[in-house]
Amino acid sequence: MAFGHFSQGQPPEDPVEALRAELLAVKQASGLSYARLGARTHYAKSSWERWVNGKQFPPRAAVESLAAALELDPERLLALWERADEARADATGADEGGVGESANGAGEPEEPGHGAGGAAVAEADTSATPRQRSAGRRRLLFVGAACLLGAAVSVAAVLATGGDSHDAPAASKAAAATGSAQPPTPQCRAAGCGGKDPAATHCGLDGQTLTLTRNKDIVIELRYSKACAAAWGRITYASKSAIVDADNSAGDSFATPVHWGNDVYSPMVAVTGRMTAWACGTQPNGGARECTRHMPVPGTPQG
């Protein structure tokens, strides 16, 4: 799909308006509704409506997610985003001494939800001004080499989780805190991980989403750690008391309800050899239950 090129001739001189116009052009070219756009990017349709219509500035990760969902070259959109972000920072004239951007502040937002269970579906924190966030980024340049290396490992851990890092925060934070180039060692494997927390055991550090499905508004993911030979379920866009469970073909099953917020992840089940695993999401109050496909260990021949 080609990018939009501003339906009214030359692009606006205002970088923020240029980004907004390009997002609108991309959406119109895609033919997708806000709801469909939200489903493809895992950001709320109401968020896209605000971003496209200029009511709120989008996080970088949302722009990246849009490019990936529509199979676009992200460079143009991200270049527009960078110029718009700098323009907003310059326009505020805020004190350089403000707080910096959060650790996952490139738009991969902290999400309200159960402990470490959220996916990258919430909006970025807007409490800091663009100038403050920009100042925070610049101050990072003065951090010592060891700390930078540790932070790089932490960011790599976040990206390895598939965009939403909350089932791996303990591992990434530990690496950053120690300045070590090596991430923490997973604390369990296979059957030994059964019923355990993927974050506390560092299994979430290499977590990846094998498959996903939906139960109405709930997004259900089956997450997998190669290092731990284990899988777990995660749900987002869920309501309080909705339940996620992870299951395997050996008969193991572990479930967790949403205690607050709109997301949660389950304890782990082993998935080795010819075993398969799947995740399910159940609506609150005994509502409908939907499950992902049954997935084998990645790379295992089927049949």
Disulfide bonds with the S-S distance in Angstrom:
Cys188-Cys193 2.08
Cys203-Cys228 2.11
Cys280-Cys291 1.92
